[in-house]
Amino acid sequence: MIDVEQTYVKNPLKYGYELPPALFTDVIGGTLVRAIGKNWVVAVTSIDQDKLTPWERLSELLVDPSQLLLYKVTKLPVNIDANLVIGEGMSDQRRAILRAQSKSNHQHVVLIDPDANYDNYDLISLFSIFKRRFDTARATAIIGLGKGKTTTALGMALEAVLQGKSVKIVQWFKERNTGDLTWAINEHFFPAKLKKPELMEFYPMGLGFFGSPNMDRVKGEQAYAQHRAKAYEGLELAKKLVFETKPAVIVLDELLDTVAEIARNIEYPLIELDSLKIFLAEITSQNHTEVVVTGRRTIPEIVKWFKQSITIDQVKHPWDDAHQGAVSGLDY
């Protein structure tokens, strides 16, 4: 049986959102992972105390709880000193004030209200989300050509962490944070912010973006062989983590984009399609770990190993404007 749901949403990475409840928590959670990893102070304001409960749990897990400020408000709060402000259930007046503050204080603001009109906001992000359920295997695919896939996967991982469960995140293409990186990947710093950093562990298995003129870290005749070897090393590591450490969730970030027939933007496969099919069959045969896979798309040959796919297609994002690039702490 295939069950399909489609909805257009506004993504909360800048100023506005409209999301189904399940995806709301995931995207906000993924954003918090990066913001806190960057050492930002994040403020969450809500008129409903129940909406703050998950973030109260996160505050208890943080080494420095002052990184996460929680406000239950019914009237306009005072000026909030934070790098990122998340506002839920705000009045039109309060939304306008938050927006004005964000510009004057260089804050980023997430406004959570599906009934609000954000059309005149200059940094709105708009996505189309398409959910397909297969009711077959255990894995979830988060796919699409734009921003939001890894962010959503990180949010799903954070939900498990808030319940005290362990999460492993294996990443292809992305590198470990060292002194000579092209860019810092802020989610990698998040576990160190936790009292129990072992709850969320990252395993970046990449050497940069294969074939990219600026972000490929290896050059020369051996570059392809090195990328390919590293990609297969990631497969073996993922299997070992699932069957030996048995985490509650494993995120396989950008795994699908290592396969040329799926990604369509790499000339040679880093992982062969047949190898991926064998891997998916093996890793979904167990029943103790939820598997989350990200990448640009799925194809019919691998669909049977997924219980659902969530397609996040970028309709509009601030980086579409040449003057607004990706933001460290939100986008990466």
C-alpha positions in Angstrom: 0.0 0.0 0.0 1.2 3.5 -0.8 -0.2 6.4 1.1 0.6 9.9 -0.3 0.3 13.3 1.4 1.4 16.6 -0.2 1.6 20.0 1.4 3.3 23.3 0.8 5.1 24.7 3.7 7.1 27.7 4.8 10.4 26.6 6.4 11.4 28.2 9.7 15.1 28.7 9.0 14.7 32.5 8.8 11.4 34.2 9.6 8.4 32.1 9.0 7.0 28.6 8.7 3.9 26.5 8.1 4.6 22.8 8.8 2.8 19.6 9.7 3.4 19.0 13.5 5.7 16.1 13.1 8.0 17.9 10.7 7.9 21.1 12.8 9.7 19.5 15.7 12.2 17.9 13.4 13.2 21.1 11.5 13.3 23.2 14.7 15.3 20.6 16.4 17.8 20.3 13.5 18.2 24.1 13.6 18.8 24.1 17.3 21.5 21.4 16.9 23.5 23.7 14.6 22.8 26.9 16.5 23.9 25.5 19.9 26.8 23.8 18.2 28.0 27.2 17.0 27.8 28.3 20.6 24.8 30.6 20.0 22.3 31.6 22.7 18.8 30.4 21.6 15.6 31.9 23.0 12.3 30.1 22.7 9.1 32.1 23.5 5.6 30.6 23.6 2.2 31.5 25.0 1.7 27.8 25.8 3.9 26.2 28.5 3.4 22.7 27.0 5.1 23.9 23.8 8.2 24.6 25.9 8.4 21.1 27.5 10.7 19.4 24.9 13.1 22.3 25.2 13.1 22.1 29.0 14.3 18.6 28.6 17.1 19.8 26.2 18.1 22.5 28.7 18.5 19.8 31.3 20.8 17.9 29.0 23.1 20.9 28.2 26.4 21.5 29.9 25.5 25.2 29.8 21.8 25.6 30.2 22.1 29.4 29.6 22.5 28.6 25.9 18.8 27.9 25.8 16.5 30.6 27.2 12.8 29.7 27.6 10.0 32.3 28.0 6.3 31.7 28.6 4.8 35.0 27.5 1.3 36.4 27.2 2.4 40.0 26.6 5.4 41.5 24.8 8.6 40.3 26.5 11.5 42.6 26.9 14.2 42.7 24.3 15.7 39.2 24.2 19.5 39.0 24.1 20.0 35.9 21.9 21.5 35.0 18.5 18.4 33.0 17.5 14.8 33.7 18.7 12.0 31.2 18.2 8.6 32.7 18.7 5.4 30.6 18.9 1.9 32.1 19.0 3.0 35.7 18.8 0.7 38.6 18.0 1.2 40.6 14.8 2.7 43.4 16.9 5.1 41.1 18.6 6.1 39.5 15.3 6.9 42.9 13.9 9.0 43.8 16.9 10.9 40.6 16.7 11.6 41.2 13.0 12.8 44.8 13.7 15.0 43.5 16.6 16.5 40.9 14.3 17.6 43.5 11.9 19.0 45.9 14.5 20.6 43.2 16.6 21.7 40.9 13.9 19.5 38.2 15.3 17.8 35.4 13.4 14.1 34.8 14.1 11.9 31.8 13.6 8.2 32.6 13.8 5.9 29.7 14.4 2.3 30.5 13.4 0.6 28.8 10.4 -2.1 31.6 10.4 0.4 34.5 10.1 1.1 36.3 6.8 4.8 36.3 6.0 4.5 37.4 2.4 6.3 40.7 3.0 9.2 39.2 4.8 12.4 39.5 2.9 14.1 36.3 4.2 11.2 33.8 4.0 12.1 30.2 3.0 9.5 28.3 1.1 9.5 24.5 0.5 7.2 21.9 -0.9 7.0 18.7 1.3 5.7 15.5 -0.3 5.3 12.5 2.0 4.9 9.0 0.7 4.3 5.9 2.9 5.1 2.4 1.8 4.4 0.3 4.9 7.3 -2.0 4.1 10.8 -1.9 5.6 12.1 0.1 8.5 14.0 3.0 6.9 13.0 6.6 6.2 14.3 8.5 3.2 14.6 12.3 3.4 15.1 13.5 -0.2 15.0 16.6 -2.4 17.1 19.0 -4.4 17.2 21.9 -2.0 17.8 22.8 1.6 16.3 21.0 4.6 17.2 17.3 4.4 20.0 17.1 6.9 18.3 19.6 9.1 15.2 17.4 9.3 17.3 14.3 9.9 19.1 16.1 12.8 15.8 17.0 14.3 14.7 13.4 14.2 18.0 12.4 15.9 17.5 15.1 18.6 14.0 13.8 19.4 15.7 10.5 20.4 18.4 12.3 22.4 15.7 14.1 24.4 14.4 10.7 25.4 17.8 9.6 26.6 18.4 7.4 23.6 21.6 7.1 21.6 22.0 8.3 18.1 24.8 7.7 15.5 25.2 9.9 12.5 27.4 8.7 9.6 28.0 11.4 7.0 29.3 11.0 3.4 31.2 13.9 1.7 31.3 15.9 5.0 34.7 15.9 6.8 35.8 15.9 10.4 36.3 19.4 11.9 40.0 20.1 11.7 42.0 23.3 11.4 42.2 23.3 7.6 38.5 22.7 6.7 36.9 24.6 3.9 34.0 25.4 6.3 33.1 24.4 9.9 30.1 22.0 10.2 28.3 23.3 13.3 26.4 20.1 14.1 29.7 18.4 14.8 30.2 20.6 17.8 26.8 19.9 19.4 27.6 16.6 21.2 30.3 18.5 23.2 27.5 20.8 24.5 25.7 17.8 26.1 26.4 16.4 29.6 26.4 13.0 27.9 28.1 13.6 24.5 27.8 9.9 23.7 24.1 10.3 23.2 24.8 11.9 19.7 27.9 10.8 17.9 29.0 12.0 14.4 31.1 9.9 12.0 32.1 12.2 9.1 33.5 9.9 6.4 34.0 12.3 3.6 36.9 14.0 1.9 34.9 16.9 0.7 32.4 17.1 -2.2 33.6 14.8 -4.9 34.2 16.7 -8.1 33.6 20.1 -6.7 36.2 22.7 -7.8 36.1 24.4 -4.4 35.1 21.8 -1.9 36.8 18.6 -3.0 39.7 18.1 -0.6 41.7 15.6 -2.7 43.2 16.2 -6.2 45.0 14.3 -8.9 44.7 10.9 -10.4 44.0 9.1 -7.1 41.2 11.4 -6.0 38.4 9.1 -7.3 39.9 6.0 -5.7 40.3 7.8 -2.4 36.7 9.1 -2.4 35.4 5.6 -3.4 37.4 3.9 -0.6 36.1 6.3 1.9 32.5 5.9 0.8 32.7 2.1 1.2 34.4 2.5 4.6 31.3 4.5 5.6 29.1 1.5 4.6 31.1 -0.9 6.8 31.1 1.5 9.7 27.3 2.0 9.5 26.7 -1.7 9.6 29.1 -2.1 12.6 27.3 0.7 14.5 23.9 -0.8 13.9 24.6 -4.4 14.8 27.2 -3.9 17.5 26.2 -0.7 19.4 22.5 -0.9 18.5 21.6 2.8 18.6 18.0 4.0 18.7 18.5 5.9 15.5 21.2 6.0 12.8 21.3 8.8 10.3 23.0 8.0 7.0 23.6 11.5 5.7 23.9 11.9 1.9 24.4 8.2 1.4 22.1 8.2 -1.6 24.2 10.8 -3.3 27.2 8.4 -3.5 25.3 6.4 -6.2 25.6 7.9 -9.6 22.3 6.6 -10.9 20.6 8.3 -7.9 22.5 11.6 -7.5 23.0 12.2 -11.3 25.5 15.0 -10.4 28.6 12.8 -10.1 30.2 11.3 -13.1 31.4 8.0 -11.5 29.8 6.1 -8.6 31.4 6.2 -5.2 29.2 3.3 -4.2 27.7 0.9 -6.8 23.9 0.6 -6.9 24.1 -3.2 -6.3 26.3 -2.5 -3.2 23.7 0.0 -1.9 20.9 -2.6 -2.4 22.7 -5.2 -0.5 23.5 -2.8 2.3 19.9 -1.6 2.6 18.6 -5.1 2.7 21.0 -6.0 5.5 20.6 -2.8 7.6 16.8 -2.9 7.5 16.6 -6.6 8.5 17.0 -5.7 12.2 14.3 -4.2 14.4 16.2 -2.3 17.1 17.5 0.8 15.1 15.5 3.4 13.2 17.3 4.1 9.9 17.2 7.6 8.3 18.8 8.1 4.9 19.2 11.4 3.1 20.0 12.3 -0.5 18.7 14.0 -3.6 16.2 11.3 -4.6 15.2 7.6 -4.5 14.7 5.3 -7.5 12.3 2.4 -7.9 15.1 -0.2 -7.4 15.5 0.8 -3.7 12.0 1.9 -2.7 11.1 -1.4 -1.1 13.5 -0.9 1.7 11.8 2.3 2.9 8.7 2.6 5.0 8.3 6.3 4.0 10.0 9.0 2.0 9.8 12.7 2.8 10.6 14.9 -0.2 11.7 18.5 0.6 11.9 20.6 -2.5 13.2 24.1 -2.3 10.7 26.7 -3.7 12.4 29.8 -2.4 15.4 30.4 -0.1 17.4 33.5 0.9 20.4 32.2 -0.9 18.5 32.5 -4.2 19.4 36.1 -3.8 23.0 36.7 -4.6 23.3 39.0 -1.6 22.2 36.4 1.0 24.4 33.3 1.3 23.9 30.3 3.6 24.1 31.2 7.3 26.6 29.4 9.6 24.6 28.2 12.6 21.4 27.7 10.6 22.2 26.3 7.2 25.4 24.4 8.1 
